[in-house]
Amino acid sequence: MTPEVRQLLAQGPLPLARVMQVAADHYYATREPFGPSGDFVTAPEISQMFGEVIGLWLADLWQRAGSPAPVLLAELGPGRGTLMADALRAIGKAAPAFAAAISLHLVERSPRLRALQAQRLPHATWHDDLATLPTDAPLLLVANEFLDALPIAQFERVEDGWVMRRVELSSAGPRWDRSVGANLAFIPDKIRHAAIGSVHERSFAAEGVAAAVARRLADQGGAALFIDYGHAGPALGDTLQSLKGGQYADPLETLGEADISAHVDFTAIARAMAPHATVFGPEAQGMFLESIGISQRAETLKAMASIAARAEITAAHARLVSVGAMGRLFQVLAAVAPGWPAPAGLPRHAA
């Protein structure tokens, strides 16, 4: 635990969401989380294929929407800028008119990460949050492993009902406080009588982002693509996790020192977007990537590669799409503005 988080907890028991926000802000401002030398590896860092096929997916949707120009291309939590750099390279080759129409915007609070992104995307405009994105053109937005890092609330079933999990600092270190009852409006009816010890999670922050994006789509036109690990809710289970040096760590003991995240409830995200936009998915990442051409891209790359590089491309492809790797745990959800065409590779969301 960092001194910053320890100082925060000295105020007394605090909701998990508040503690997560402070811990995550400090972590991303001071550490290098991405890549083999960091704490975790995201899909864009595994292979250029990931960003490239997403770029082609965006180009296809833009063309079928009538090729509006100008168009805003935005990414939430761009990491080191790898996904967007790969996407723009593919767009530039396959759809130069789309590339010429793009105004690039990145939503990133960390000055350190902004500096890394600027090395690959020097023509971008940066924003602290969604609120300052322009509103004068259609918006195409991508968010890969962004929602999982947003704060969550946890509720636990105890003998006499439900409580909100808070974090407090004891002489032995951080621990859970269960002294505050939960608002039952936050506990879905179908799980309200779950077994004692059951945990239910909800990310009001992620739902808020999803709703804000959908409202923008309704006002501006466009589409949004969310890719993350998660599930269909409502669900029971404690998915709070921390990664440090590629290994799982105790989330409370490593606050501010490790990546902290939780699985995304895609049902809740779809519900937040549905009043304003048409929702598609969620679909397993592997099936989505295959349907939009990642196998074909892999074969093209291998045809130009050395024997050793071919093996690396094959391994990266498998890691992105295989059920036993990222192919099923990671889910893909998209939303489009009223009147926009259906996106490739995703079924219409069943409400």
C-alpha positions as CSV (number, residue, x, y, z in Angstrom):
1,M,0.0,0.0,0.0
2,T,1.3,3.4,-0.9
3,P,1.6,6.3,1.7
4,E,-1.1,8.2,-0.3
5,V,-3.6,5.4,0.2
6,R,-2.6,4.9,3.8
7,Q,-3.2,8.6,4.5
8,L,-6.6,8.3,2.8
9,L,-7.7,5.3,4.9
10,A,-6.6,7.1,8.1
11,Q,-9.8,9.1,7.7
12,G,-11.8,6.0,8.6
13,P,-13.7,3.3,6.7
14,L,-14.3,4.5,3.1
15,P,-16.4,3.0,0.3
16,L,-14.4,0.7,-2.0
17,A,-15.0,2.9,-5.0
18,R,-13.4,5.9,-3.3
19,V,-10.3,3.9,-2.4
20,M,-10.0,2.3,-5.8
21,Q,-10.1,5.7,-7.5
22,V,-7.3,7.1,-5.4
23,A,-5.2,3.9,-5.7
24,A,-5.7,3.8,-9.5
25,D,-4.9,7.5,-10.0
26,H,-1.6,7.1,-8.1
27,Y,-0.7,3.8,-9.8
28,Y,-1.1,5.1,-13.4
29,A,0.6,8.4,-12.6
30,T,3.7,6.7,-11.2
31,R,4.2,3.3,-12.7
32,E,4.7,1.6,-16.1
33,P,1.8,-0.9,-16.1
34,F,1.9,-2.1,-19.7
35,G,4.0,-4.7,-21.6
36,P,6.3,-7.6,-20.6
37,S,8.2,-5.4,-18.2
38,G,5.1,-4.0,-16.6
39,D,2.3,-5.5,-14.5
40,F,0.1,-6.7,-17.3
41,V,-0.1,-7.1,-21.1
42,T,-3.1,-5.8,-23.1
43,A,-4.3,-7.1,-26.5
44,P,-2.7,-4.2,-28.5
45,E,0.7,-5.0,-26.9
46,I,0.4,-8.7,-27.9
47,S,0.1,-8.0,-31.6
48,Q,-0.3,-5.2,-34.1
49,M,-3.2,-7.3,-35.6
50,F,-5.5,-6.3,-32.8
51,G,-5.4,-2.6,-33.5
52,E,-5.2,-3.1,-37.2
53,V,-8.5,-5.0,-37.5
54,I,-10.2,-2.6,-35.2
55,G,-9.1,0.2,-37.5
56,L,-10.6,-1.6,-40.5
57,W,-13.8,-2.2,-38.5
58,L,-14.0,1.5,-37.9
59,A,-13.3,2.3,-41.6
60,D,-16.0,-0.2,-42.7
61,L,-18.6,1.4,-40.4
62,W,-17.7,4.9,-41.4
63,Q,-18.0,4.1,-45.1
64,R,-21.4,2.4,-44.6
65,A,-22.6,5.4,-42.6
66,G,-22.0,7.7,-45.6
67,S,-18.4,8.7,-45.0
68,P,-19.2,11.8,-42.8
69,A,-16.4,14.4,-42.7
70,P,-15.0,15.6,-40.4
71,V,-15.3,12.8,-37.9
72,L,-14.0,12.5,-34.3
73,L,-12.0,9.4,-33.5
74,A,-11.5,9.1,-29.7
75,E,-10.0,6.5,-27.3
76,L,-10.7,6.2,-23.6
77,G,-7.6,5.1,-21.7
78,P,-5.2,4.8,-24.6
79,G,-2.3,3.1,-22.7
80,R,0.9,3.7,-24.6
81,G,-1.1,4.6,-27.8
82,T,-0.4,1.2,-29.4
83,L,-3.9,0.3,-30.4
84,M,-4.6,3.7,-31.9
85,A,-1.3,3.9,-33.8
86,D,-1.9,0.4,-35.3
87,A,-5.5,1.3,-36.1
88,L,-4.5,4.6,-37.9
89,R,-1.8,2.8,-39.9
90,A,-4.4,0.3,-41.2
91,I,-6.9,3.1,-41.9
92,G,-4.3,5.1,-43.8
93,K,-3.6,2.2,-46.1
94,A,-7.2,0.9,-46.6
95,A,-9.3,4.0,-46.3
96,P,-7.3,7.2,-47.0
97,A,-10.4,9.3,-47.2
98,F,-11.4,8.2,-43.7
99,A,-7.8,9.0,-42.4
100,A,-8.1,12.5,-43.9
101,A,-11.4,13.1,-42.2
102,I,-10.3,12.1,-38.7
103,S,-9.7,14.5,-35.8
104,L,-8.0,12.4,-33.1
105,H,-8.8,12.8,-29.4
106,L,-7.5,10.8,-26.4
107,V,-9.1,10.8,-23.0
108,E,-6.2,10.3,-20.5
109,R,-5.5,12.0,-17.1
110,S,-2.0,10.7,-16.5
111,P,0.7,13.2,-17.6
112,R,3.2,10.3,-17.8
113,L,0.9,8.3,-20.1
114,R,0.1,11.3,-22.2
115,A,3.8,11.7,-22.8
116,L,4.1,8.1,-24.0
117,Q,1.1,8.5,-26.2
118,A,2.4,11.7,-27.8
119,Q,5.4,9.8,-29.1
120,R,3.2,7.7,-31.3
121,L,0.2,10.1,-31.7
122,P,1.7,13.6,-31.8
123,H,-1.3,15.1,-33.6
124,A,-3.8,14.1,-30.9
125,T,-5.8,16.3,-28.6
126,W,-5.9,15.2,-25.0
127,H,-8.8,15.4,-22.5
128,D,-9.2,14.7,-18.8
129,D,-12.6,13.2,-19.4
130,L,-15.4,12.8,-21.9
131,A,-16.9,16.2,-21.1
132,T,-14.5,18.2,-23.2
133,L,-14.7,16.1,-26.4
134,P,-16.0,18.2,-29.3
135,T,-19.7,17.9,-30.2
136,D,-19.6,19.3,-33.7
137,A,-19.0,16.0,-35.7
138,P,-19.9,12.3,-35.5
139,L,-18.0,10.4,-32.8
140,L,-16.2,7.1,-33.2
141,L,-15.0,5.9,-29.8
142,V,-12.9,2.9,-28.8
143,A,-12.2,1.7,-25.2
144,N,-10.1,-1.4,-24.6
145,E,-9.6,-2.5,-21.0
146,F,-10.9,0.8,-19.8
147,L,-14.2,0.0,-18.0
148,D,-12.6,-2.7,-15.8
149,A,-10.3,-0.1,-14.2
150,L,-13.1,2.1,-13.1
151,P,-14.2,2.0,-9.4
152,I,-16.8,-0.5,-8.2
153,A,-19.1,-0.8,-5.2
154,Q,-19.2,-4.2,-3.5
155,F,-22.2,-5.4,-1.5
156,E,-22.1,-8.5,0.7
157,R,-24.9,-10.6,2.0
158,V,-24.8,-11.0,5.8
159,E,-27.1,-12.8,8.2
160,D,-29.5,-9.9,8.5
161,G,-29.4,-8.5,5.0
162,W,-27.0,-6.7,2.7
163,V,-24.1,-4.4,3.6
164,M,-21.8,-2.1,1.7
165,R,-18.2,-3.2,1.8
166,R,-15.9,-0.4,2.9
167,V,-12.1,-0.4,3.5
168,E,-10.6,0.5,6.8
169,L,-7.1,0.6,8.2
170,S,-6.4,-1.6,11.2
171,S,-3.2,-2.2,13.1
172,A,-2.7,-5.3,11.0
173,G,-3.3,-3.5,7.7
174,P,-6.3,-2.8,5.4
175,R,-9.4,-4.9,5.9
176,W,-13.1,-4.9,5.1
177,D,-15.6,-3.0,7.1
178,R,-19.2,-4.3,7.0
179,S,-20.9,-1.9,9.4
180,V,-23.1,0.0,6.9
181,G,-26.3,-1.4,5.4
182,A,-26.7,-1.4,1.6
183,N,-29.4,0.4,-0.2
184,L,-31.5,-2.5,-1.4
185,A,-32.3,-0.6,-4.6
186,F,-28.8,-1.6,-5.7
187,I,-29.4,-5.3,-5.2
188,P,-31.3,-6.9,-8.1
189,D,-34.4,-8.9,-7.1
190,K,-33.2,-12.2,-8.5
191,I,-30.1,-12.2,-6.2
192,R,-31.5,-10.5,-3.2
193,H,-31.9,-13.7,-1.3
194,A,-28.5,-15.1,-2.1
195,A,-26.5,-17.2,0.4
196,I,-24.7,-15.5,3.3
197,G,-21.3,-14.4,2.2
198,S,-22.3,-13.7,-1.4
199,V,-20.9,-10.6,-3.0
200,H,-22.5,-8.4,-5.7
201,E,-20.6,-5.8,-7.6
202,R,-21.7,-2.7,-9.4
203,S,-19.7,0.0,-11.2
204,F,-21.7,3.2,-11.1
205,A,-18.7,4.9,-12.8
206,A,-18.7,2.5,-15.7
207,E,-22.4,2.8,-16.2
208,G,-22.1,6.6,-16.1
209,V,-19.4,6.6,-18.8
210,A,-21.5,4.3,-20.9
211,A,-24.6,6.4,-20.6
212,A,-22.6,9.6,-21.3
213,V,-21.1,8.1,-24.5
214,A,-24.6,6.9,-25.7
215,R,-26.0,10.4,-25.2
216,R,-23.2,11.8,-27.3
217,L,-24.0,9.3,-30.0
218,A,-27.6,10.3,-30.0
219,D,-26.7,13.9,-30.3
220,Q,-23.7,13.7,-32.7
221,G,-24.1,10.4,-34.5
222,G,-21.4,7.8,-34.5
223,A,-20.5,4.5,-32.7
224,A,-18.7,3.2,-29.7
225,L,-16.7,0.0,-29.2
226,F,-16.0,-1.4,-25.7
227,I,-13.7,-4.4,-25.2
228,D,-13.0,-5.8,-21.8
229,Y,-13.1,-8.9,-19.6
230,G,-16.5,-9.5,-18.0
231,H,-19.8,-11.2,-17.9
232,A,-23.5,-10.9,-18.2
233,G,-25.2,-9.8,-15.0
234,P,-26.7,-9.5,-12.5
235,A,-24.1,-11.8,-11.0
236,L,-22.6,-12.9,-7.7
237,G,-18.9,-13.1,-7.0
238,D,-16.0,-11.1,-5.9
239,T,-13.9,-10.2,-9.1
240,L,-11.8,-7.5,-7.5
241,Q,-8.2,-8.3,-8.5
242,S,-4.7,-6.8,-8.6
243,L,-1.8,-7.6,-10.9
244,K,1.8,-6.9,-10.0
245,G,4.6,-8.0,-12.2
246,G,2.2,-10.3,-14.1
247,Q,1.1,-12.1,-10.9
248,Y,-2.1,-11.8,-8.9
249,A,-1.7,-10.0,-5.6
250,D,-3.9,-9.1,-2.7
251,P,-6.0,-6.1,-3.8
252,L,-6.1,-4.5,-0.4
253,E,-2.4,-5.0,0.5
254,T,-1.2,-3.5,-2.8
255,L,-3.5,-0.5,-3.1
256,G,-1.7,2.1,-5.3
257,E,1.2,-0.3,-6.1
258,A,-0.5,-2.6,-8.5
259,D,-3.1,-2.6,-11.2
260,I,-6.6,-2.9,-9.6
261,S,-9.6,-3.9,-11.6
262,A,-12.9,-5.9,-11.7
263,H,-14.9,-7.7,-14.3
264,V,-17.3,-5.7,-16.3
265,D,-21.1,-6.4,-16.1
266,F,-21.9,-6.0,-19.8
267,T,-25.6,-6.3,-19.1
268,A,-25.4,-3.2,-17.0
269,I,-23.4,-1.4,-19.6
270,A,-25.9,-2.3,-22.3
271,R,-28.8,-1.2,-20.1
272,A,-27.1,2.2,-19.5
273,M,-26.7,2.8,-23.3
274,A,-29.9,1.4,-24.6
275,P,-32.1,4.5,-24.0
276,H,-30.0,6.5,-26.3
277,A,-28.3,4.2,-28.8
278,T,-28.7,0.8,-30.5
279,V,-26.6,-1.8,-28.7
280,F,-24.8,-4.8,-30.2
281,G,-23.2,-7.7,-28.4
282,P,-21.7,-8.6,-26.1
283,E,-19.8,-11.1,-28.2
284,A,-16.7,-13.1,-27.2
285,Q,-13.5,-11.3,-28.3
286,G,-12.3,-14.4,-30.2
287,M,-15.5,-14.7,-32.3
288,F,-15.5,-10.9,-33.0
289,L,-11.9,-10.7,-34.1
290,E,-12.3,-13.8,-36.3
291,S,-15.4,-12.3,-37.9
292,I,-13.7,-9.1,-38.8
293,G,-10.6,-10.7,-40.4
294,I,-7.9,-11.3,-37.9
295,S,-7.0,-14.7,-39.3
296,Q,-6.6,-13.2,-42.8
297,R,-4.4,-10.5,-41.3
298,A,-2.3,-13.1,-39.6
299,E,-1.8,-15.0,-42.8
300,T,-0.8,-11.9,-44.6
301,L,1.8,-11.0,-41.9
302,K,3.2,-14.6,-41.9
303,A,3.7,-14.5,-45.7
304,M,6.1,-11.7,-45.2
305,A,7.8,-12.9,-42.1
306,S,10.8,-15.1,-41.1
307,I,10.2,-18.6,-39.7
308,A,10.7,-17.3,-36.2
309,A,8.4,-14.4,-36.7
310,R,5.7,-16.7,-38.1
311,A,5.7,-18.7,-34.9
312,E,5.3,-15.5,-32.9
313,I,2.4,-14.3,-35.1
314,T,0.7,-17.7,-34.7
315,A,1.1,-17.6,-30.9
316,A,-0.2,-14.0,-30.7
317,H,-3.2,-14.9,-32.8
318,A,-4.0,-17.9,-30.6
319,R,-3.7,-15.8,-27.5
320,L,-6.1,-13.2,-28.7
321,V,-8.8,-15.6,-30.0
322,S,-8.5,-18.9,-28.2
323,V,-11.2,-19.9,-25.7
324,G,-8.5,-20.8,-23.2
325,A,-6.7,-17.5,-23.4
326,M,-8.4,-14.1,-24.1
327,G,-11.0,-15.3,-26.7
328,R,-13.9,-16.0,-24.3
329,L,-13.1,-14.1,-21.1
330,F,-12.9,-10.8,-23.0
331,Q,-16.2,-9.5,-24.4
332,V,-17.0,-6.9,-27.1
333,L,-20.0,-4.6,-27.0
334,A,-20.8,-1.7,-29.4
335,A,-23.4,0.9,-29.7
336,V,-24.4,3.1,-32.7
337,A,-26.4,6.2,-33.0
338,P,-30.0,6.1,-34.3
339,G,-29.9,5.8,-38.1
340,W,-26.3,4.4,-38.2
341,P,-25.7,1.0,-39.8
342,A,-25.2,-2.2,-37.7
343,P,-21.5,-2.8,-36.9
344,A,-19.8,-5.8,-38.4
345,G,-19.1,-8.9,-36.2
346,L,-21.7,-8.3,-33.5
347,P,-25.3,-9.5,-33.0
348,R,-28.0,-7.1,-31.9
349,H,-28.2,-7.0,-28.1
350,A,-31.1,-9.0,-26.7
351,A,-32.6,-6.7,-24.1
